[in-house]
């Protein structure tokens, strides 16, 4: 079965002020129980803030390093999920369900990409 990576993108500055609404934790727990029962999530996690990250660049045969935060970047990867689904449509459906449990005032984007198995 194909695997897909969902890169969960957020505006890190705006996300600092996101407050979950009542029932958010319960919705997350219920959805993740469904993920487990369906066996589609192989791994998922949130990432630490960019202020604790480092970007390593390779260009012109040289390495360079940039320590966070990466304020010039509007959206950053705030988390990820690796899904194993029968096809892209199933991966998109699980992603839609994941996004819909978030409060309407939040802005979250998931980029779904198939993992190259070749």
VOGU-3710 file (C-alpha; in Angstrom, 3 decimals, decimal comma):
1> xxxxxxxxxx> 0,000/0,000/0,000  1,350/3,463/-0,831  2,603/5,793/1,863  1,999/9,534/1,999  3,571/12,301/4,018  1,405/15,086/5,314  3,469/18,170/6,067  1,454/20,272/8,501  2,221/23,915/7,776  1,460/26,775/10,129
11> xxxxxxxxxx> 2,222/30,462/10,499  4,364/30,107/13,592  3,769/33,702/14,794  -0,028/33,374/14,499  -0,057/29,853/15,947  1,404/31,146/19,209  -1,954/32,819/19,898  -4,178/29,895/18,830  -6,431/28,773/21,641  -8,245/25,446/21,334
21> xxxxxxxxxx> -11,997/25,656/21,667  -13,939/23,505/24,137  -14,009/19,959/22,885  -10,896/20,221/20,691  -8,915/17,715/22,759  -11,796/15,256/22,639  -12,107/15,634/18,832  -8,375/15,030/18,410  -8,487/11,953/20,657  -11,504/10,517/18,823
31> xxxxxxxxxx> -9,942/11,056/15,385  -6,652/9,510/16,425  -8,545/6,479/17,749  -10,094/6,170/14,275  -6,628/6,492/12,715  -5,432/3,645/14,945  -8,411/1,400/14,174  -7,982/1,982/10,427  -4,223/1,424/10,675  -3,457/4,384/8,410
41> xxxxxxxxxx> -1,094/6,455/10,561  2,420/5,050/10,687  3,900/8,020/12,545  2,916/11,556/13,523  4,397/14,314/15,644  4,553/18,034/16,165  7,869/19,810/15,750  9,629/22,190/18,118  9,535/25,907/17,241  11,919/27,150/14,551
51> xxxxxxxxxx> 13,813/29,177/17,144  15,298/25,839/18,212  16,050/24,680/14,653  18,967/25,008/12,252  18,885/25,030/8,462  21,847/23,459/6,711  22,456/24,772/3,188  24,594/23,209/0,442  25,463/25,529/-2,405  28,526/25,992/-4,581
61> xxxxxxxxxx> 30,243/23,082/-2,861  30,001/24,776/0,557  27,920/24,145/3,659  26,398/26,987/5,646  24,150/27,028/8,683  21,316/29,313/9,723  19,955/29,095/13,237  16,273/29,818/13,839  13,932/31,449/14,218  13,268/31,787/10,504
71> xxxxxxxxxx> 11,264/35,004/10,615  11,504/35,541/6,851  9,382/32,432/6,332  5,620/32,905/6,644  4,696/29,211/6,868  6,815/26,536/8,509  6,362/22,805/8,965  4,881/22,489/12,439  4,341/18,747/12,331  3,961/15,744/10,098
81> xxxxxxxxxx> 2,103/12,492/9,642  3,057/9,458/7,603  -0,063/7,737/6,312  -0,425/4,361/4,640  -3,542/4,444/2,474  -4,925/2,566/-0,497  -4,586/5,701/-2,676  -4,185/9,476/-2,729  -7,942/10,026/-2,308  -7,970/8,110/0,973
91> xxxxxxxxxx> -4,970/10,121/2,219  -6,793/13,329/1,289  -9,947/12,202/3,094  -8,052/11,531/6,347  -6,345/14,904/5,957  -9,685/16,683/5,438  -10,998/15,070/8,592  -7,855/16,110/10,507  -8,176/19,735/9,394  -11,923/19,950/10,088
101> xxxxxxxxxx> -11,515/19,185/13,810  -9,522/22,419/14,289  -11,209/25,642/15,421  -12,395/27,847/12,543  -10,180/30,702/13,743  -7,001/28,656/13,151  -5,123/28,555/9,863  -3,478/25,202/9,147  -2,349/23,777/5,788  -1,445/20,175/5,070
111> xxxxxxxx> 0,681/19,334/2,057  0,132/15,719/1,005  2,870/14,024/-0,986  3,343/10,403/-1,937  6,529/8,852/-0,624  8,692/7,727/-3,541  8,959/3,969/-3,162  11,268/3,466/-6,158
//
